[in-house]
Amino acid sequence: MKICVMGNAQSAHTQRWARALAGRGHHVHLLSIRSADISGVTVTPIYVGKANSGFAPVVFLSYLRLLFSAGRRIRDIRPDVVHAHYTVTHGVIAATSRFHPVVLSAWGKDVVFPTRGLSGSWLRLVNRYALRRADRVTSTSAFMVPYIERLAGRAIHVDQVAFGVDLDVFAPSSRSRDGTFTVGFVKHLKPKYGPTDLVEAVGRSAEEIPGLRLVMAGEGELRARLGDQVARLDLEGRVDFVGRVPHDQVPALMQSFDVFVNPSVDPSESFGVSILEASATEVPVIATKVGGVAEVTQDEITALMVAPGRPGEIAQALRRLAADPELRTRLGRAGRSLVADRYRWDDNVTDMLDILATAAGASL
C-alpha cells in the first residue's frame, strides 16, 4: 500500500508508527509541520518561517498552511489511504482535504479534556467534525472509547489498537547490585504527572531504605521547584535529574531501575506506555489509580496501585518492595507476561495494517 501519514514528524509515537508501516514493505509518506529524518519514510515538512520553530504564532500559521494545502499534497501523493494522528489537529486537516479513506487515530489529550468553557466547546466542535468524516477511527485504549463516542455525537465504531512495546528492545537485564535501590521516573516534569509526590515519597523513605536513589528523566516547568524540594528534604546525592532521554536510550534506562513509579494525578491519563516499557524489562511498577492506567496494570500482580496525590502511599509501596526482592521478581515477571499477551508491538502493527488495508480496499 501507499500510505500517507499525517502527524508530528518529531514525535516518537509518530516516528514509531511510520517506521513500522514502512518496515512491513509499504510506501509511507509523512506530511508534517515538523521536519525530521525517519528511515524508510518520505517526510514532507510544511511550515512557515524557521523549520521546527517553537514560537506559537509560527506553529499556528504552519498548521494553517498544511490545512489549506493538504488536499493538493495528498492528491500529488495519490495514497491508498491516509492515516491521521491526533483528532484536533491532523484529524481536522485530513477531514478538510476531502480525501477518502481516512483512518483517524486518537491519542489521548485530543479526546479526553475538560469540557467546560470556550476551549472545551471548541474542542468538542472540531472533534465532531474530524470524527464524523473519518472512515475508521482507532483508540489507544478502551478508556478513551466512550469519550470518542460522545464527541462524535452519533454511533461510530472505534477500533482499539494499543501503542505497545517491542519486547526485543525492552528486555530484562541483570542489574548490578552495588548497594543502591534505584527508583525511576520517566515523564514530563509537569504537575499532572505527580513528580513532587514522588520526591516527597523518597524523602519519607530515605532513612528506611539503604542506598535509595531516584532517577528522574524528563524536562518541564517543575524542574526548578523539584530542585528546591530536593534541597529542602536533604536529598542531594540521592536524586539525579537526567533531562530528556532519547527514546532509543530508554530501554537501558529502564533496565537500570529496581522500581518504576508512575505517580500521575491526572484523571484523564489515557494509557501508560512508560508503564508497559518498564514491565517489559521486568521492572516492578508502582502506579496511581487514574484514567486508563488500570488497563496496563494488575494490582498485586504486575504492580502496586496507590491513590493519586498520596506520597505516603507511594513511600509505603517503596519500602515494601525494597524489603521484598521476591515480590519485585514476581511483579516484574508477571508484567512482562502481560505485555507479551496484550501489548506486543508487532501485533499492534499488524492490527493497524489490517484496519488501513480494509479501509483502502473498501474505497477501491
C-alpha positions in Angstrom: 0.0 0.0 0.0 0.9 3.6 -0.4 0.1 5.3 3.0 0.0 9.0 3.7 0.6 9.5 7.4 -0.3 12.9 8.9 1.3 13.7 12.2 4.1 15.4 14.1 7.3 14.1 12.5 9.3 14.9 15.7 7.0 12.8 17.9 8.5 9.4 18.9 5.0 8.0 18.6 4.5 9.2 15.0 8.0 8.0 14.1 7.4 4.6 15.5 4.2 4.1 13.5 5.7 5.5 10.3 8.8 3.3 10.6 6.8 0.2 11.5 4.5 0.6 8.4 7.5 1.2 6.2 9.2 -1.8 7.7 6.4 -4.0 6.6 7.1 -3.1 3.0 4.7 -0.2 2.5 5.4 3.1 0.9 5.0 5.7 3.7 4.8 9.4 3.0 4.6 11.7 6.1 3.1 15.2 5.9 4.0 17.3 8.9 4.7 20.9 10.1 7.9 19.5 11.6 11.0 18.3 9.9 12.8 15.0 10.8 14.7 12.2 9.2 12.9 8.9 9.5 14.4 5.9 8.0 12.4 4.4 5.1 9.8 7.2 5.2 9.4 10.2 2.9 8.9 13.2 5.1 7.4 16.4 3.6 7.6 19.3 6.1 5.1 22.1 5.5 5.9 25.1 7.7 6.0 28.9 7.9 9.2 30.6 9.0 12.0 28.8 10.6 11.9 25.0 10.5 10.7 23.4 13.7 10.1 26.7 15.4 8.5 26.5 18.8 7.1 30.1 18.5 3.3 29.7 18.9 2.3 32.0 16.1 4.6 30.3 13.7 3.3 26.9 14.7 -0.3 28.1 14.2 0.5 29.5 10.8 2.2 26.3 9.8 -0.9 24.3 10.7 -2.9 26.7 8.6 -0.6 26.3 5.7 -0.9 22.5 6.0 -4.7 22.8 6.4 -5.1 24.7 3.1 -2.6 22.7 1.1 -3.4 19.2 2.4 -5.8 18.3 -0.3 -3.4 19.2 -3.1 -0.5 17.5 -1.3 -2.5 14.3 -0.8 -3.6 14.3 -4.5 0.0 14.6 -5.5 1.0 11.6 -3.4 -2.1 9.5 -4.5 -2.1 7.3 -1.5 -4.3 4.3 -1.0 -5.2 5.5 2.5 -4.5 8.5 4.8 -3.6 7.7 8.4 -4.1 10.9 10.5 -2.8 11.1 14.1 -4.4 13.3 16.8 -8.0 14.3 16.2 -8.0 18.0 16.8 -5.0 18.8 14.5 -4.3 16.3 11.8 -7.7 14.7 12.0 -9.3 18.1 11.2 -6.7 18.7 8.4 -7.5 15.3 6.9 -11.2 16.0 7.1 -10.9 19.3 5.2 -8.8 17.6 2.5 -12.0 15.7 1.4 -9.8 12.7 0.7 -11.1 9.2 1.4 -10.4 6.8 3.0 -9.0 8.3 6.2 -8.1 6.3 9.3 -8.0 8.7 12.3 -6.1 7.7 15.4 -6.9 9.4 18.7 -4.0 9.6 21.2 -5.5 10.8 24.5 -5.5 14.5 25.3 -7.1 15.2 22.0 -10.3 13.5 23.1 -10.0 13.5 26.9 -10.1 17.1 28.1 -12.1 19.4 30.4 -15.4 20.2 28.6 -16.3 23.4 30.3 -15.7 26.9 28.9 -15.0 28.2 25.4 -12.0 25.9 24.8 -14.0 22.8 25.7 -16.8 23.9 23.3 -14.3 24.5 20.5 -12.6 21.1 21.1 -15.9 19.3 21.0 -16.8 21.0 17.8 -13.6 20.2 15.9 -13.6 16.7 17.3 -17.1 16.1 15.9 -16.1 17.4 12.5 -13.0 15.2 12.3 -14.5 12.0 13.8 -17.6 12.1 11.6 -15.6 12.5 8.4 -13.2 9.7 9.1 -13.7 6.3 7.5 -12.2 4.4 10.5 -11.3 5.6 14.0 -8.8 3.9 16.3 -8.1 4.4 20.0 -5.0 3.6 22.0 -7.1 2.4 25.0 -10.5 1.2 26.0 -10.7 4.1 28.5 -10.8 6.6 25.6 -13.6 4.9 23.6 -16.6 6.4 25.4 -15.1 9.8 25.2 -14.7 9.4 21.4 -18.2 8.1 21.0 -19.7 11.1 22.9 -17.6 13.6 20.9 -18.8 12.1 17.6 -22.4 12.7 18.7 -23.6 9.5 17.0 -22.9 5.8 16.9 -19.5 5.1 15.4 -17.3 2.0 15.6 -13.9 2.6 17.3 -11.1 0.0 16.9 -8.8 -0.3 19.8 -5.2 -0.6 18.7 -2.7 -0.3 21.6 0.6 1.5 21.3 2.6 -1.4 22.6 6.2 -2.4 23.3 8.9 -4.1 21.2 9.8 -7.0 23.5 13.2 -7.5 21.8 14.2 -3.9 22.6 12.7 -3.7 26.1 14.0 -6.9 27.5 15.1 -7.9 31.0 18.7 -7.4 32.0 20.7 -8.4 35.0 21.1 -5.4 37.3 24.3 -4.9 39.1 23.8 -4.8 42.8 26.1 -2.1 44.2 24.2 -1.4 47.3 21.7 1.0 45.7 18.0 0.8 45.3 17.1 2.8 42.2 13.6 4.2 41.7 12.8 5.5 38.2 10.5 8.2 36.8 10.2 8.8 33.0 7.8 11.6 32.2 7.5 15.3 31.7 8.1 17.3 34.9 4.6 18.7 35.0 2.2 18.9 37.9 -0.3 16.5 36.4 2.3 13.7 36.4 2.9 14.0 40.1 6.8 14.3 40.3 6.6 16.3 43.5 4.7 13.5 45.2 7.4 11.0 44.2 10.2 13.2 45.6 8.2 13.6 48.8 7.8 9.8 49.0 11.5 9.3 48.5 12.1 11.9 51.3 9.9 9.9 53.6 11.7 6.6 52.8 15.3 7.7 52.7 16.2 6.6 56.2 14.5 3.3 55.9 15.8 2.1 52.5 19.6 1.8 52.4 21.1 3.1 49.1 17.8 4.7 48.0 18.3 6.7 44.8 15.8 8.4 42.5 16.4 9.0 38.7 14.1 11.5 37.1 14.1 11.5 33.3 12.3 14.3 31.7 12.0 18.1 31.3 9.3 20.6 32.3 8.1 23.5 34.2 8.6 21.9 37.6 12.4 21.4 37.2 13.4 24.3 39.4 10.8 23.6 42.0 11.8 20.0 42.2 15.4 21.0 42.8 14.3 23.2 45.7 12.3 20.3 47.1 15.3 18.0 46.9 17.4 20.6 48.8 14.6 21.1 51.4 14.3 17.4 52.0 18.1 17.0 52.2 18.1 14.6 49.3 21.1 15.9 47.4 23.2 13.0 46.2 20.1 10.8 46.1 18.2 12.4 43.2 19.5 12.6 39.7 17.8 14.8 37.1 18.9 13.4 33.8 16.8 15.5 31.5 15.1 14.3 28.3 16.2 10.8 27.3 16.0 9.9 23.6 13.6 7.0 23.1 16.4 4.7 21.8 18.1 5.1 25.2 15.0 4.5 27.3 15.4 0.6 27.4 18.8 0.8 29.0 17.5 3.4 31.4 14.5 1.2 32.4 16.9 -1.8 32.9 18.8 0.2 35.5 15.8 0.7 37.7 14.8 -1.6 40.6 11.3 0.0 40.7 9.4 2.3 38.2 6.9 4.8 39.6 4.1 6.4 37.7 2.7 9.0 40.2 0.3 10.7 37.9 -2.6 12.7 39.5 -4.3 13.3 36.1 -7.7 11.6 35.9 -7.6 11.9 32.1 -4.4 9.8 31.8 -5.4 7.8 28.9 -2.8 5.0 28.8 0.6 4.1 30.2 3.3 3.4 27.6 6.1 4.0 30.0 4.5 1.6 32.5 4.4 -1.1 29.7 8.1 -0.4 28.9 9.1 -0.9 32.5 7.0 -4.1 32.7 8.6 -5.4 29.5 12.0 -5.1 31.2 10.6 -7.0 34.2 10.8 -3.9 36.5 8.1 -3.9 39.1 5.8 -0.8 39.0 4.1 1.5 41.5 1.3 3.4 39.8 -1.6 5.6 40.8 -5.2 4.7 40.1 -6.0 7.2 37.4 -7.6 7.1 33.9 -6.6 4.2 31.7 -3.7 3.1 33.8 -5.7 0.2 35.1 -5.6 -1.3 31.6 -1.9 -1.7 31.7 -1.5 -2.8 35.3 -2.9 -5.5 37.6 -2.8 -4.6 41.3 -0.6 -7.0 43.3 0.1 -9.0 40.1 2.2 -6.7 37.9 2.1 -3.5 40.1 1.3 -2.0 43.4 -1.5 0.5 42.9 -1.9 3.6 45.1 -4.2 6.6 45.4 -3.2 9.7 43.4 -1.8 12.6 45.4 -0.8 10.4 48.3 3.0 10.4 48.7 2.7 8.4 51.9 1.2 5.5 50.0 4.0 5.7 47.4 6.5 5.7 50.3 4.9 2.6 51.8 4.9 0.8 48.5 8.6 1.7 48.0 9.5 0.3 51.5 7.6 -2.9 50.8 9.3 -3.5 47.5 12.8 -2.6 48.9 12.3 -5.2 51.7 11.0 -8.0 49.4 13.1 -8.9 46.4 10.9 -12.0 45.7 7.9 -9.7 45.4 9.9 -7.5 42.9 10.8 -10.5 40.9 7.2 -11.8 40.8 5.7 -8.5 39.8 8.4 -7.9 37.1 7.9 -11.3 35.5 4.1 -11.0 35.6 4.4 -7.6 34.0 6.4 -8.9 31.0 3.9 -11.7 30.6 1.1 -9.1 30.5 2.9 -7.1 27.8 3.6 -10.2 25.8 -0.1 -11.3 25.9 -1.8 -7.9 25.2 0.7 -5.2 24.1 3.2 -6.8 21.8 4.2 -4.1 19.2 4.4 -6.5 16.3 0.8 -7.5 16.9 -0.3 -3.8 17.3 1.3 -3.0 13.9 -0.5 -6.0 12.3 -3.8 -4.8 13.7 -3.3 -1.3 12.4 -2.3 -2.5 9.0 -5.4 -4.7 8.8 -7.5 -1.6 9.5 -5.7 0.5 6.9 -5.9 -2.2 4.3 -9.6 -2.8 4.9 -10.3 1.0 4.6 -8.2 1.1 1.4 -9.9 -1.9 0.0 -13.4 -0.5 0.7 -12.6 2.6 -1.2 -11.5 0.9 -4.4 
